[in-house]
Each structure stands twice: as C-alpha cells, then as structure tokens.
C-alpha cells in the first residue's frame, strides 16, 4: 500500500480508545480519518498528517519529526507532517491525534458537490 498500515492501525486504536466516531477514507495517496465529516488526521506514505489548526502551527513545528505540510508545493497552514520518529512512541502519537481532535470542532468541512 501507499501508506504505513501499522501506523493506520495505531491511529485507529487511539481513536477507538477515546470513543471517537470516525470514518477511514483513502485519499491523497494515503489514508485519512474523518471525524464529524471533516479531515482530522491521516497518513501519507510513512508520515502522519495532522490537521492541528493555525494557532498550533508554529509550536508544532518545533516538535521532534514535525515539518511543514507542502502537499501542493507550498506550506498549508494548520496542517503538518510528522515523520516516523515523531510518532514512534505511543504517547507521542496520542499527543498528535489529540491535537487534531481538539482542533476538529473548529475546522471547516470540505464542500461536497
């Protein structure tokens, strides 16, 4: 597959442990976990894709393994990639997933045709 299936299982387990209703969708060449119909957290290749919001963006980039999400060639404010070393420990993965969940109620959902 085009994404780290073990990381997908770990994210799913975190979401289940928090009793979050979610839907997993293949998109952007990876896997995205939708919460309340909005892109929340996902995986592109081996990186965690985290939708954390613009207010958390600068601080997040200082964390181990975190980098700008330049999916279209330019940084997407409010989204970051976290490399495998940044989510290797369960506590680190839970931190990032929780940051995404905290932002999710404020996130705008994509327009559907």
C-alpha positions, 0 to 999 in steps of 0.5 A: 500500500501507499501508506504505513498500515501499522501506523493506520492501525495505531491511529485507529486504536487511539481513536477507538480508545477515546470513543471517537466516531470516525470514518477511514477514507483513502485519499491523497495517496494515503489514508485519512480519518474523518471525524464529524465529516471533516479531515482530522488526521491521516497518513501519507506514505510513512508520515502522519498528517495532522490537521492541528489548526493555525494557532498550533502551527508554529509550536508544532513545528518545533516538535521532534519529526514535525515539518511543514505540510507542502502537499501542493508545493507550498506550506498549508497552514494548520496542517503538518507532517510528522515523520516516523520518529515523531510518532514512534512512541505511543504517547507521542502519537496520542499527543498528535491525534489529540491535537487534531481532535481538539482542533476538529470542532473548529475546522471547516468541512470540505464542500461536497458537490 
